[in-house]
């Protein structure tokens, strides 16, 4: 009986220990989740603070005196990028509307993009200049301002560059490809059903037609003429009459001065200090939506973490 009682007592003690251990584990897990949510809340509040703090600081710094307004145009110009017409135009409107703005700088670093988005920004710059004739807008090109980007900055009062900046590319392009022979070799039959005799034109799986090519070339030519007209209107007599000007070529900033594509050498700081006369710069560039910024940063952080785990994991294989 003693042996049996001993076993019963040992079994009871084991059950009690397991229950106690489970309770402790659950408490630890609850504390971890509590800490996680507190940290997450702290990051959220910090993000809110960082989102609104720069503009507030800039306004406080420039309070009671004039300042130079800055708007960035960075990256490819499209309706879904940070260089979309809505984003750039929103920043420009805020900059011109501010009563303390002595002059506006549009700092550009872009390979170009959508001709429609570029045209929207160009037309808005022209409108804002007419609406605020006493406030000058200066474009400052950093690394590159080509194609649609140059379309935009040609509307500025003056364009400043670095000697090594890349400018120009006044042309229009449309990319395509063809898989006709590839499908034949693989024994794949392309089946296309359309309503409208030209609905399937430029289909990459069908041989190109001369009429389709002619139509596209006319389309691109019309857009090119719109681009050239905008540049001529924006640059006026400063633009040199050179045959290669509208061929799609690019040049350095130093070469662009002689061609009339740009005006002078200078950075944003130089223009603010020496041209506008107000060294204090306030950034009016519109930021993406808070949730979008947070999701992007979380995505980047997760990607980095996964990359580190993969590197560590590959390093442990022998």
C-alpha positions as CSV (number, residue, x, y, z in Angstrom):
1,X,0.0,0.0,0.0
2,X,2.8,2.4,0.8
3,X,4.2,1.9,-2.7
4,X,0.9,2.6,-4.2
5,X,0.4,5.6,-2.0
6,X,3.8,6.8,-2.9
7,X,3.1,6.4,-6.6
8,X,-0.3,8.3,-6.2
9,X,1.5,11.0,-4.3
10,X,4.2,11.3,-6.9
11,X,1.6,11.4,-9.7
12,X,-0.3,14.1,-7.9
13,X,2.8,16.1,-7.4
14,X,3.7,15.8,-11.1
15,X,0.3,17.0,-12.2
16,X,0.4,20.0,-9.8
17,X,3.9,20.8,-11.1
18,X,2.8,20.7,-14.7
19,X,-0.2,22.8,-14.0
20,X,1.9,25.3,-12.1
21,X,4.5,25.3,-15.0
22,X,1.7,25.8,-17.6
23,X,0.3,28.7,-15.6
24,X,3.7,30.4,-15.4
25,X,4.3,29.8,-19.1
26,X,0.9,31.4,-19.9
27,X,1.7,34.4,-17.7
28,X,5.0,34.8,-19.5
29,X,3.3,34.6,-22.9
30,X,0.7,37.2,-21.8
31,X,3.5,39.5,-20.6
32,X,5.3,39.1,-24.0
33,X,2.1,40.0,-25.9
34,X,1.5,42.9,-23.6
35,X,5.1,44.2,-24.2
36,X,4.7,43.6,-28.0
37,X,1.5,45.7,-28.2
38,X,3.0,48.4,-26.0
39,X,6.0,48.6,-28.3
40,X,3.8,48.6,-31.3
41,X,1.7,51.5,-29.8
42,X,4.9,53.4,-29.0
43,X,6.1,53.0,-32.7
44,X,2.7,54.2,-33.9
45,X,2.8,57.3,-31.7
46,X,6.4,58.0,-32.7
47,X,5.4,57.7,-36.4
48,X,2.6,60.2,-35.9
49,X,5.1,62.5,-34.2
50,X,7.7,62.2,-36.9
51,X,5.0,62.7,-39.6
52,X,3.9,66.1,-38.3
53,X,7.0,67.3,-36.6
54,X,9.2,68.4,-39.6
55,X,6.5,70.8,-41.1
56,X,5.8,72.2,-37.6
57,X,9.4,72.8,-37.0
58,X,9.9,74.4,-40.3
59,X,7.0,76.8,-39.8
60,X,8.2,77.7,-36.3
61,X,11.7,78.3,-37.6
62,X,10.4,80.5,-40.4
63,X,7.8,82.2,-38.4
64,X,7.8,86.0,-38.7
65,X,10.2,86.1,-41.7
66,X,10.4,85.0,-45.3
67,X,11.7,81.7,-46.4
68,X,12.5,79.7,-49.5
69,X,9.9,76.9,-50.3
70,X,11.2,73.6,-51.5
71,X,9.2,70.9,-53.4
72,X,10.9,67.6,-54.4
73,X,10.2,65.8,-57.7
74,X,12.0,62.5,-57.3
75,X,11.8,59.2,-59.2
76,X,9.7,58.1,-62.1
77,X,6.7,60.3,-62.9
78,X,3.5,58.2,-62.8
79,X,0.1,58.4,-61.2
80,X,1.1,55.8,-58.6
81,X,4.5,57.1,-57.6
82,X,5.7,59.8,-55.2
83,X,6.3,61.9,-58.3
84,X,2.7,61.8,-59.3
85,X,1.0,65.0,-60.5
86,X,-1.3,65.1,-57.5
87,X,1.6,64.9,-55.1
88,X,3.9,67.4,-56.8
89,X,1.1,69.8,-57.5
90,X,-0.2,69.6,-53.9
91,X,3.3,70.6,-52.7
92,X,3.6,73.5,-55.2
93,X,0.2,74.9,-54.3
94,X,1.0,74.8,-50.6
95,X,4.4,76.5,-51.3
96,X,2.9,79.4,-53.3
97,X,0.0,79.8,-50.9
98,X,2.2,80.4,-47.9
99,X,2.5,84.1,-47.3
100,X,6.1,83.8,-46.0
101,X,7.3,82.2,-49.2
102,X,9.8,84.4,-51.0
103,X,10.5,82.0,-53.8
104,X,9.9,78.4,-54.7
105,X,12.5,75.7,-55.7
106,X,11.4,72.6,-57.5
107,X,14.3,70.2,-57.0
108,X,14.2,67.5,-59.7
109,X,15.9,64.1,-60.0
110,X,13.9,61.9,-62.4
111,X,14.4,59.9,-65.6
112,X,10.9,61.0,-66.7
113,X,7.7,59.0,-67.1
114,X,4.1,59.6,-68.0
115,X,3.6,62.4,-70.5
116,X,0.1,63.0,-69.1
117,X,1.3,63.4,-65.5
118,X,4.2,65.6,-66.7
119,X,1.8,67.8,-68.6
120,X,-0.4,68.2,-65.6
121,X,2.5,69.5,-63.5
122,X,3.7,71.7,-66.3
123,X,0.3,73.4,-66.8
124,X,-0.1,73.9,-63.0
125,X,3.3,75.6,-62.8
126,X,2.3,77.9,-65.6
127,X,-1.0,78.7,-63.8
128,X,0.7,79.2,-60.4
129,X,3.3,81.6,-61.9
130,X,0.5,83.7,-63.4
131,X,-1.5,83.6,-60.2
132,X,1.6,84.7,-58.1
133,X,3.6,86.9,-60.5
134,X,5.8,88.1,-57.6
135,X,6.9,84.6,-56.5
136,X,9.5,83.1,-58.8
137,X,9.8,79.3,-59.3
138,X,13.3,78.0,-59.9
139,X,14.0,74.4,-61.0
140,X,17.2,72.8,-59.6
141,X,18.3,69.6,-61.3
142,X,20.5,67.2,-59.3
143,X,21.6,63.9,-60.9
144,X,19.1,63.7,-63.8
145,X,16.1,65.4,-65.4
146,X,15.2,63.7,-68.6
147,X,12.2,63.3,-70.8
148,X,9.0,64.0,-68.8
149,X,11.0,65.6,-66.0
150,X,12.5,68.1,-68.4
151,X,8.9,68.6,-69.7
152,X,8.0,69.7,-66.2
153,X,11.0,72.0,-65.4
154,X,10.8,73.8,-68.7
155,X,7.9,75.7,-67.2
156,X,10.1,77.2,-64.5
157,X,11.4,80.8,-64.5
158,X,15.0,79.5,-64.5
159,X,16.7,76.1,-64.4
160,X,19.8,75.5,-62.4
161,X,22.0,72.4,-62.8
162,X,25.3,70.8,-61.7
163,X,27.9,70.5,-64.4
164,X,27.5,66.7,-64.3
165,X,23.7,66.6,-64.3
166,X,22.0,64.8,-67.2
167,X,19.4,66.8,-69.0
168,X,17.3,66.5,-72.2
169,X,15.8,63.4,-73.8
170,X,13.1,65.4,-75.5
171,X,11.3,62.6,-77.2
172,X,8.6,59.9,-76.8
173,X,9.0,56.1,-76.8
174,X,6.7,53.1,-76.6
175,X,8.2,49.7,-75.7
176,X,6.9,46.4,-77.2
177,X,8.1,42.9,-78.0
178,X,7.2,39.9,-80.3
179,X,6.8,36.2,-79.5
180,X,5.6,35.0,-82.9
181,X,8.4,32.7,-83.8
182,X,8.7,31.4,-80.2
183,X,5.1,30.3,-80.2
184,X,5.6,28.5,-83.5
185,X,8.7,26.6,-82.2
186,X,6.8,25.6,-79.0
187,X,3.8,24.5,-81.0
188,X,1.5,27.0,-79.2
189,X,-1.5,28.3,-81.0
190,X,-2.5,31.9,-80.2
191,X,-6.3,32.4,-80.1
192,X,-7.6,36.0,-80.1
193,X,-11.2,37.0,-80.3
194,X,-12.1,40.7,-80.8
195,X,-15.0,43.0,-81.8
196,X,-13.5,45.8,-83.8
197,X,-11.1,45.2,-86.7
198,X,-8.2,47.0,-84.9
199,X,-8.9,45.9,-81.3
200,X,-6.0,43.5,-81.4
201,X,-3.4,45.7,-83.0
202,X,0.1,45.5,-81.7
203,X,-0.6,42.1,-80.2
204,X,2.9,40.8,-79.3
205,X,1.9,37.2,-80.3
206,X,0.9,38.2,-83.8
207,X,3.1,39.5,-86.7
208,X,3.2,43.3,-86.8
209,X,1.3,45.1,-89.5
210,X,2.5,48.1,-91.4
211,X,-0.8,50.0,-90.8
212,X,-0.4,49.4,-87.0
213,X,3.2,50.7,-87.0
214,X,2.1,53.8,-89.0
215,X,-0.7,54.5,-86.5
216,X,1.7,54.2,-83.5
217,X,4.3,56.4,-85.1
218,X,1.7,59.1,-85.8
219,X,0.5,58.8,-82.2
220,X,4.0,59.2,-80.8
221,X,4.7,62.0,-83.3
222,X,1.7,63.9,-82.0
223,X,2.8,63.6,-78.4
224,X,6.3,64.6,-79.4
225,X,5.0,67.7,-81.0
226,X,3.1,68.6,-77.8
227,X,6.3,68.0,-75.8
228,X,8.4,70.2,-78.2
229,X,5.7,73.0,-78.1
230,X,5.7,73.0,-74.3
231,X,9.5,73.3,-74.2
232,X,9.5,76.1,-76.7
233,X,6.8,78.0,-74.8
234,X,8.6,77.5,-71.5
235,X,12.2,78.3,-72.6
236,X,11.4,80.9,-75.2
237,X,14.3,82.7,-76.9
238,X,16.8,81.1,-74.5
239,X,16.4,77.8,-76.5
240,X,19.0,77.5,-79.3
241,X,17.9,76.5,-82.8
242,X,19.8,73.2,-83.0
243,X,18.8,70.2,-85.1
244,X,19.7,67.6,-82.4
245,X,17.7,69.4,-79.7
246,X,14.5,67.3,-80.0
247,X,16.0,64.0,-81.1
248,X,15.9,62.3,-77.7
249,X,19.6,62.8,-76.9
250,X,20.8,63.8,-73.4
251,X,23.6,66.2,-72.4
252,X,25.5,67.3,-69.3
253,X,24.3,70.3,-67.4
254,X,27.3,72.3,-68.6
255,X,26.5,71.5,-72.2
256,X,22.8,72.2,-71.6
257,X,23.6,75.9,-70.7
258,X,25.1,76.5,-74.1
259,X,22.1,74.9,-75.8
260,X,19.6,77.0,-73.8
261,X,18.1,73.9,-72.1
262,X,19.1,75.2,-68.7
263,X,20.3,78.6,-67.4
264,X,23.1,78.4,-64.7
265,X,25.1,76.2,-62.4
266,X,23.8,76.1,-58.8
267,X,22.4,73.9,-56.0
268,X,19.2,74.4,-54.0
269,X,21.2,76.0,-51.3
270,X,22.8,78.4,-53.7
271,X,19.5,79.4,-55.3
272,X,17.9,80.0,-51.9
273,X,20.8,82.1,-50.6
274,X,22.1,83.9,-53.7
275,X,19.1,84.1,-56.0
276,X,16.0,84.2,-53.8
277,X,17.8,85.8,-51.0
278,X,16.3,83.7,-48.2
279,X,18.7,81.0,-47.0
280,X,16.1,79.4,-44.7
281,X,14.5,76.5,-46.6
282,X,11.1,75.0,-45.7
283,X,10.2,71.7,-47.3
284,X,6.6,71.6,-48.7
285,X,7.0,68.2,-50.4
286,X,3.8,66.2,-49.7
287,X,4.4,62.9,-47.8
288,X,2.6,59.7,-48.6
289,X,-0.3,58.7,-46.4
290,X,0.7,57.7,-42.8
291,X,-0.6,54.1,-43.1
292,X,1.1,53.7,-46.5
293,X,4.4,54.9,-45.0
294,X,4.1,52.6,-42.0
295,X,3.2,49.6,-44.2
296,X,6.2,50.3,-46.5
297,X,8.6,50.6,-43.5
298,X,7.2,47.4,-41.9
299,X,7.6,45.6,-45.3
300,X,11.2,46.8,-45.6
301,X,11.9,45.8,-42.0
302,X,10.4,42.3,-42.5
303,X,12.3,41.9,-45.8
304,X,15.6,42.8,-44.0
305,X,14.8,40.4,-41.2
306,X,14.1,37.6,-43.6
307,X,17.2,38.3,-45.4
308,X,19.3,38.2,-42.2
309,X,17.6,34.9,-41.2
310,X,18.4,33.4,-44.6
311,X,22.0,34.5,-44.4
312,X,22.4,33.1,-40.9
313,X,20.6,29.9,-42.0
314,X,22.9,29.4,-45.0
315,X,25.9,30.0,-42.8
316,X,25.0,27.2,-40.4
317,X,24.9,24.5,-43.1
318,X,28.0,22.3,-43.3
